[in-house]
């Protein structure tokens, strides 16, 4: 997979001729191949321009929060681990679950893009992922890392 990601990055650099950029990370949305495929597709289409993560997972995994950067870019992977797009993080902020805004929900691009749908989808998602980790956490009480991004490049279909 690393070779595929490296080749994708090389194609990105060749086609965009961008300089002073580096690959920060390559990752997929969600916790299943089908969810990763769906969300990657929304990203490539320009519908999904935001995502959300549970702050507690960064703490438990000893990971730094995403950072806004013009130079450190990420590759989005589909459900099979294949690269589909290069993104740039444009905004990161942390809010309580119940304070996520309708605007953020809309930018995530899922279902009908409403805040009610966002809360339902993410409540189910985090309930499932926390249970898989053996955690009993009240979803309505968690802090959420809201991340906005833009697609910098994706290959044109032939």
Secondary structure, DSSP 8 states (H G I E B T S, - for coil): -HHHHHHHHHHHHHHH---S-EEEEEEESSSSHHHHHHHHHHHHTT---EEEEEHHHHHHTT-------SSEEEEEE-TTS-EEEEEEEEEEEEEEGGG--HHHHHHH--TT--HHHHHHHHHHHHHHHHHHTT----GGG-EEEEEEEEEEE-----
